Amino acid sequence: MTDGRTESDINFLSEKMKYKKLSNGFFLRLISGENVLEKLSEFCEKEKINSGSLSGIGALSKAEIGHFSVEKKEYETKTFEEELEVLAFEGNISLKEGKPFVHAHVTLGKKDFSLVGGHFVSGIVGATLELFLHNSEFVVARKKEESGLFLLDLQLI
């Protein structure tokens, strides 16, 4: 590298996932076959990240997305097992029951150029998933509300 950085500046969470700490957060790169939420949860625990925001792009080979039914107070989900472009991966990190919790939404592009999107339930990385995580200085927690959802408890900030 010509800007003074070296390979030793790059951290590895596993044989595949790499990340780089920056002054305002982290760049993360997940590789084919990795479970997105497992790796993000593992990363947050390792780096002691209790709250923040996420955004990213990439590809998935499998994704389960959902839509919350207010009437039923539960998520209705659908699984897609095909090559999917991650057009937008947006979310936040907070504490849920004392552990880092990733809450994300995703917009996915299919081979026929149609789009699907919703609450990100789970996913397996296709070619790669590139994310930026902004670590917050505040600890934000979630608590269960009447809706059945664990919502941000902003009184704790």
Secondary structure as UniProt FT lines:
FT   HELIX           7..9
FT   STRAND          11..12
FT   STRAND          18..22
FT   TURN            23..24
FT   STRAND          25..31
FT   TURN            32..33
FT   HELIX           36..46
FT   TURN            47..48
FT   STRAND          52..69
FT   TURN            70..73
FT   STRAND          74..80
FT   STRAND          84..96
FT   TURN            97..98
FT   STRAND          99..109
FT   TURN            111..112
FT   STRAND          115..135
FT   STRAND          141..144
FT   TURN            146..147
FT   STRAND          150..153
FT   HELIX           154..156
//
